[in-house]
Each structure stands twice: as C-alpha cells, then as structure tokens.
Amino acid sequence: MLKKILIALTFPLLVLVAIGVATPMWGVSARPASGATRSPQRAGPALAADAPTGTLQKMIVENGSVTLNLDLNRLNPESFRGDEKPVTVRFALAANSFFPVLVFNDQLRGLLPGSMALIPSSPDKSGQSAVSLPANLNASLNRLVVEKLPSGQGFDLAVRDSNTGFTFFNLQGLQYDYDAAAQSLAITNGRLLLSKEFAKALGHPSDAGSMAGTIAIGAAMQPIQITQVANGHPTSAIMPPMPSGVGTSTPTLVPGPDVIVGDLEDVNQLDPQAVGTQVGLAIGTDSCNNGDQPIDWFALPSVDHPIVPQIFIG
C-alpha cells in the first residue's frame, strides 16, 4: 500500500513551490543469505556494492497472532511476590498492520520502522484482561503495539502503549524465520525485558532490564511493493492493490489504480551555499495505492510513472 520515495527540491526562501517526480528509492543489504534469516539485516538507502539482481518485496502484516507468557512474580510488587505461575495473554494482530519487512529473492533481509497493533483475543466485558495484571498494563491492553525501534536503541522491538508511547517491554533474543512459500513470518524466542519506566511504575526500578516473560509472533505477510532490481539498481516497481472486505481494515477501494500521498517523512535541508540564495530540501513521501488495480512504477528516464506535486508557502 505504501511506497516511500525521495524527492530533491530547491525552493526560494519566501515562496516555496515545486513539483517532484516519484521514483523507486528502496534499497536492501545484499549480504548473502541461505535458508531462514534469524537475525534481520539492516536495510540501507541503496543496494550494496556487489550489485545484485532479483526481486525486492516490501511486505506488511496481513493478519496474525501474538502470545505473551508473563511472569507475575516479576510483575508484582516485591511485597506481594510468591509462587505465582506464569500467565498467558493472547492477541490477534490488527489486519494490514504497517510493520514493513524487506524480502530479497525470497530471503528476509531487514525490518523497517513500523508497528503491529495487538487486539486482545479474550477480553472481559470491560475490554481488559481476565488474568490479574498490573493496573497500568491492564489499562493499556487494548492499545498495545509491537514497534520497530530506531537503530542504536539496543533492541529491535518493544511493546508500547500506542497512545502514550509508554514502553512496557523491550524485546531481546528474537529469532526471525520467513517462509517464502507461505509468505509468513515467525518471530520466536523473544524475551520480555522490563523497561526502565515500567519497572519504576511497578515500584521496583532496580528490576529494569530483568526478564518478565516471553513473546512469540506469527504473521501472514502481504506485499505492498514489488521492485525489480538489475545490477544493484531498481528498474521498476509494482504496488499491488490491498485486499479489502470482511476482516480487513482497508476501506473500499476505488476502481483502477489510484496514487495518493499518505504521509510526509522528514524534510532534510541541503547545503544552502550550493544553491546561492535558495534553500534545497529533500522530502520523503509515502505514496499509497487506493485503487483496486496494481500501479506500475518505472525508474527514470522512463516517463511512465506518477508525479508528486509539492507546494510550500513561507
């Protein structure tokens, strides 16, 4: 559904107006892989120097499930800790969760920023868990997400409240297995480590970083962008239509292909000296296929591609 592009624009300082051309800019590390990738490789801004050829797929979650096995002894205040048995809390993954992964020639190559929304499978009438959980975790149960963390955070993933950003657990020890035939992703052996803020909220900040349980994720994946790569360079890309109907969160699609801009990414200012009295900006956009037919994207100099107009007024 979403396709990220980078548009280089140059604007006057006062009234900023420009039109950019959308071209595929996705890249992936080309480190050789065999079998299932158990530690995802980082995605980069361009294809690696060994100039691979093949098919690069950007995929998101179609549906799936998450299981948390929680150690109540670790989650309870120290004065109430006893011989509690672990409890299991199950969730469904929200349909079409934007948790993008990169698959190159059927091998998992990396994760991109995104999140999977968790839907409690067996809440009581109040929408909270039937098992006894800490009050703040129970209150956030319908707002939990598994989120991909930025590089340099020390962890790939975290469990957070989607509204407040409060982090409950950081995930460690994850193993990633991608089945190309089934287009399924399994994330196993995950350890739930108490975050600093959650440990503090529980009344025992010294427990930050300690293990409070395990997590397992199983997800059916669907491609939202399929890019053909030749000698390390993207040559064309297709944005398939998203599935719609019962059980999905996709709205009714319009007939034919339909390119819309879903989001604007960070705006980077280039060296102003390079353009004299003007300011150069690099803008990333997320383009979406809101139609029921695939969209073809071709790299320059082909003219068979959409354009994304940008208007800035200052």
Order of alpha helices (4+ residues) and beta strands (2+ residues): beta-beta-beta-alpha-beta-beta-beta-beta-alpha-beta-beta-beta-beta-beta-alpha-beta-beta-beta-beta-beta-beta
